[in-house]
Amino acid sequence: MKYHLETIPVWDAYKEDSECPLCILENKAEKQYIDFFLGSSVMEPDVRIEVNKIGFCPEHFTLLYKVQNRLGLALLTHTHLKETIEKFKKQTAALMNEQSGSFLFSKMIKRKTEKQNPVDHFYTQILKQRDNCMICNRINEALKRYTYTILHLWDNDQEFKKQMMESKGFCLYHFASLVHMAGETLSARKCSLFLEDIIPLQMKALERLENELFWFTQKFDYRNQDKPWGNSKDSLPRTLQKLTGKYME
């Protein structure tokens, strides 16, 4: 698979000296797409068709709602709801006997040995529908480009490589994504060299945070109240970000 480069945003993210540059890029992408779907895109037919079909996950519906553009969100949600109703009619048809309208308990019992009975299939469809999301999909595509760009710059730009090796590593989620992309796009030799660089970098970052978080807990002991915080004052939200890939705001 071929990926496009996004060098400027990646450089800018590294200059912020955070716990994870990909977290910064993901957060910015999320805000951009929230604005996009509540902006002029509301009236674009191709966007509406896609939103009607896919919709948003609970987290992004919540973020869209918090923007306070109630009319824009209502317009998007109304047509999405209409399509959801049509899907619902089809999804529930398998749960009902078309002739009598009675629930297909007998058929469900007979199909116990099959892969999915009608109830399980319906449940799976609803879960899949809830978790599918226009914003998540676009963020994931953007992150693939950014992850690929980091690997490309590591391989081709010594200045960037130096910047990366002096950074604070990545959150665990984006670290795993980077390793996965390295396996997909780098040769076996280069992938091995890359891992030799980033695994010690990541371990150092995790151990640094462990020390900072430990000192944060020790500052609550009255015997340490007059001692300096050092870098530990915001170590809890930074550690949570490192573990989850999400900012704790």
Secondary structure per residue as TSV (DSSP state, phi and psi in degrees):
chain	resnum	aa	ss	phi	psi
A	1	M	-	360.0	136.2
A	2	K	-	-97.8	133.3
A	3	Y	-	-116.5	150.5
A	4	H	-	-88.7	153.6
A	5	L	-	-89.1	144.5
A	6	E	-	-133.6	69.6
A	7	T	H	-71.6	-41.8
A	8	I	H	-63.0	-49.2
A	9	P	H	-60.2	-35.5
A	10	V	H	-67.3	-46.1
A	11	W	H	-58.5	-44.7
A	12	D	H	-61.5	-39.9
A	13	A	H	-65.0	-39.9
A	14	Y	H	-66.7	-30.6
A	15	K	H	-69.5	-15.8
A	16	E	T	-80.9	-9.1
A	17	D	-	53.8	53.7
A	18	S	-	-101.1	-179.1
A	19	E	S	-70.6	-20.8
A	20	C	-	-161.6	113.3
A	21	P	H	-63.8	-31.2
A	22	L	H	-70.7	-28.2
A	23	C	H	-63.4	-42.1
A	24	I	H	-61.2	-46.4
A	25	L	H	-66.0	-38.5
A	26	E	H	-66.6	-42.2
A	27	N	H	-63.3	-42.7
A	28	K	H	-66.5	-40.4
A	29	A	H	-62.9	-41.1
A	30	E	H	-61.3	-45.9
A	31	K	H	-63.0	-38.7
A	32	Q	H	-63.3	-41.9
A	33	Y	H	-74.8	-31.6
A	34	I	H	-60.3	-47.0
A	35	D	H	-64.0	-40.1
A	36	F	H	-60.4	-47.7
A	37	F	H	-75.7	-12.9
A	38	L	T	-107.7	8.4
A	39	G	T	-99.0	-144.6
A	40	S	G	-65.0	-17.7
A	41	S	G	-62.5	-19.7
A	42	V	G	-54.7	-34.1
A	43	M	G	-98.4	1.6
A	44	E	-	-82.4	122.2
A	45	P	H	-57.6	-42.5
A	46	D	H	-65.7	-36.2
A	47	V	H	-68.3	-43.7
A	48	R	H	-62.1	-40.4
A	49	I	H	-61.3	-42.7
A	50	E	H	-69.0	-41.8
A	51	V	H	-65.0	-40.8
A	52	N	H	-57.1	-40.4
A	53	K	H	-76.3	-42.7
A	54	I	H	-102.5	-48.3
A	55	G	-	76.4	-154.6
A	56	F	-	-134.5	155.2
A	57	C	-	-74.1	166.0
A	58	P	H	-55.7	-41.0
A	59	E	H	-62.8	-42.1
A	60	H	H	-81.5	-28.1
A	61	F	H	-61.2	-39.7
A	62	T	H	-63.4	-45.4
A	63	L	H	-65.6	-38.8
A	64	L	H	-63.0	-39.8
A	65	Y	H	-65.6	-36.4
A	66	K	H	-70.2	-17.0
A	67	V	T	-68.5	-21.8
A	68	Q	T	77.5	12.5
A	69	N	-	-89.1	75.4
A	70	R	H	-67.1	-36.1
A	71	L	H	-66.7	-47.7
A	72	G	H	-58.3	-45.7
A	73	L	H	-68.1	-36.8
A	74	A	H	-64.7	-39.6
A	75	L	H	-63.0	-44.9
A	76	L	H	-63.1	-44.9
A	77	T	H	-71.0	-33.3
A	78	H	H	-62.4	-49.9
A	79	T	H	-71.3	-31.6
A	80	H	H	-64.9	-40.5
A	81	L	H	-63.2	-41.2
A	82	K	H	-60.7	-43.1
A	83	E	H	-69.5	-34.6
A	84	T	H	-63.4	-38.5
A	85	I	H	-62.3	-42.2
A	86	E	H	-63.8	-40.9
A	87	K	H	-63.4	-41.0
A	88	F	H	-61.9	-39.5
A	89	K	H	-59.3	-43.3
A	90	K	H	-71.1	-39.4
A	91	Q	H	-65.4	-38.0
A	92	T	H	-82.9	-12.7
A	93	A	H	-59.7	-36.0
A	94	A	T	-70.3	-17.5
A	95	L	T	-88.7	-11.1
A	96	M	B	-120.8	146.8
A	97	N	-	-78.7	117.3
A	98	E	T	-63.4	-29.0
A	99	Q	T	-81.9	-45.3
A	100	S	T	-104.1	-17.7
A	101	G	-	80.0	6.2
A	102	S	-	-85.7	152.2
A	103	F	B	-69.3	139.5
A	104	L	-	-83.4	56.0
A	105	F	H	-63.3	-41.4
A	106	S	H	-63.5	-43.0
A	107	K	H	-68.0	-35.9
A	108	M	H	-63.9	-40.6
A	109	I	H	-64.7	-41.4
A	110	K	H	-64.5	-27.9
A	111	R	T	-96.2	15.3
A	112	K	T	-55.2	-37.3
A	113	T	T	-81.1	-10.5
A	114	E	S	-79.1	172.0
A	115	K	S	-60.2	-47.2
A	116	Q	-	-142.7	129.3
A	117	N	-	-82.8	170.1
A	118	P	H	-55.8	-38.3
A	119	V	H	-66.5	-45.8
A	120	D	H	-62.4	-40.2
A	121	H	H	-64.6	-42.7
A	122	F	H	-61.8	-46.0
A	123	Y	H	-59.7	-43.9
A	124	T	H	-62.8	-41.1
A	125	Q	H	-62.8	-43.2
A	126	I	H	-66.4	-41.6
A	127	L	H	-62.5	-43.7
A	128	K	H	-62.7	-40.8
A	129	Q	H	-64.8	-39.9
A	130	R	H	-65.5	-40.3
A	131	D	H	-84.5	-14.6
A	132	N	-	-74.8	141.4
A	133	C	-	-158.3	128.2
A	134	M	H	-60.0	-42.7
A	135	I	H	-71.3	-44.1
A	136	C	H	-57.3	-44.4
A	137	N	H	-60.4	-43.1
A	138	R	H	-72.4	-36.9
A	139	I	H	-63.1	-43.3
A	140	N	H	-60.6	-40.0
A	141	E	H	-66.5	-40.8
A	142	A	H	-63.2	-42.0
A	143	L	H	-66.0	-32.6
A	144	K	H	-62.5	-41.0
A	145	R	H	-65.6	-43.9
A	146	Y	H	-65.9	-40.7
A	147	T	H	-64.2	-43.7
A	148	Y	H	-61.7	-39.9
A	149	T	H	-62.8	-41.9
A	150	I	H	-58.9	-44.2
A	151	L	H	-65.0	-41.6
A	152	H	H	-63.4	-44.6
A	153	L	H	-68.0	-39.2
A	154	W	H	-57.5	-38.0
A	155	D	H	-80.9	-23.8
A	156	N	H	-124.3	-8.7
A	157	D	-	-132.2	106.6
A	158	Q	H	-65.1	-33.3
A	159	E	H	-64.4	-42.4
A	160	F	H	-66.4	-42.2
A	161	K	H	-58.3	-40.9
A	162	K	H	-63.2	-43.1
A	163	Q	H	-61.0	-44.1
A	164	M	H	-64.2	-42.9
A	165	M	H	-71.4	-16.8
A	166	E	T	-97.8	4.1
A	167	S	S	-86.1	-176.4
A	168	K	-	-98.1	19.6
A	169	G	-	77.3	-143.8
A	170	F	-	-139.7	164.7
A	171	C	-	-69.8	163.0
A	172	L	H	-63.6	-37.9
A	173	Y	H	-64.0	-48.0
A	174	H	H	-74.8	-27.2
A	175	F	H	-61.2	-45.7
A	176	A	H	-64.0	-39.0
A	177	S	H	-63.3	-39.2
A	178	L	H	-65.9	-43.6
A	179	V	H	-61.8	-42.2
A	180	H	H	-62.6	-43.9
A	181	M	H	-65.7	-37.2
A	182	A	H	-60.9	-43.1
A	183	G	H	-64.6	-29.0
A	184	E	H	-82.3	-35.4
A	185	T	H	-113.0	-21.1
A	186	L	S	-96.8	155.2
A	187	S	-	-66.4	164.3
A	188	A	H	-59.6	-40.0
A	189	R	H	-66.7	-46.5
A	190	K	H	-68.3	-35.5
A	191	C	H	-62.9	-40.9
A	192	S	H	-63.3	-42.2
A	193	L	H	-65.3	-38.9
A	194	F	H	-63.2	-45.2
A	195	L	H	-63.0	-35.2
A	196	E	H	-64.4	-25.9
A	197	D	H	-82.6	-50.6
A	198	I	H	-85.4	-24.9
A	199	I	H	-66.4	-48.1
A	200	P	H	-61.7	-37.0
A	201	L	H	-60.3	-44.6
A	202	Q	H	-68.8	-40.7
A	203	M	H	-63.1	-41.7
A	204	K	H	-61.2	-41.5
A	205	A	H	-65.5	-41.7
A	206	L	H	-66.1	-41.9
A	207	E	H	-67.3	-37.2
A	208	R	H	-60.6	-46.2
A	209	L	H	-64.7	-37.2
A	210	E	H	-61.2	-42.4
A	211	N	H	-65.6	-41.8
A	212	E	H	-65.9	-42.3
A	213	L	H	-67.9	-36.1
A	214	F	H	-62.1	-45.0
A	215	W	H	-66.6	-33.1
A	216	F	H	-57.7	-44.3
A	217	T	H	-67.6	-34.5
A	218	Q	H	-71.9	-23.4
A	219	K	T	-67.0	-16.1
A	220	F	T	-82.5	-6.1
A	221	D	S	-80.9	127.3
A	222	Y	G	-56.7	-26.5
A	223	R	G	-69.5	-16.6
A	224	N	G	-109.9	5.8
A	225	Q	T	-64.7	-25.4
A	226	D	T	-94.7	-0.9
A	227	K	S	-83.5	151.9
A	228	P	-	-66.7	148.0
A	229	W	-	-71.6	-27.9
A	230	G	T	64.7	-134.2
A	231	N	T	-96.6	15.5
A	232	S	-	-90.0	-12.3
A	233	K	T	-59.0	-38.7
A	234	D	T	-109.7	25.5
A	235	S	H	-69.0	-28.5
A	236	L	H	-65.7	-54.5
A	237	P	H	-63.4	-32.8
A	238	R	H	-68.8	-36.0
A	239	T	H	-68.2	-42.3
A	240	L	H	-62.3	-39.0
A	241	Q	H	-62.5	-42.9
A	242	K	H	-60.2	-37.9
A	243	L	H	-79.0	-33.3
A	244	T	H	-112.5	-22.1
A	245	G	S	81.9	13.1
A	246	K	-	-123.7	136.6
A	247	Y	-	-67.6	141.2
A	248	M	-	-103.2	91.5
A	249	E	-	-98.3	360.0
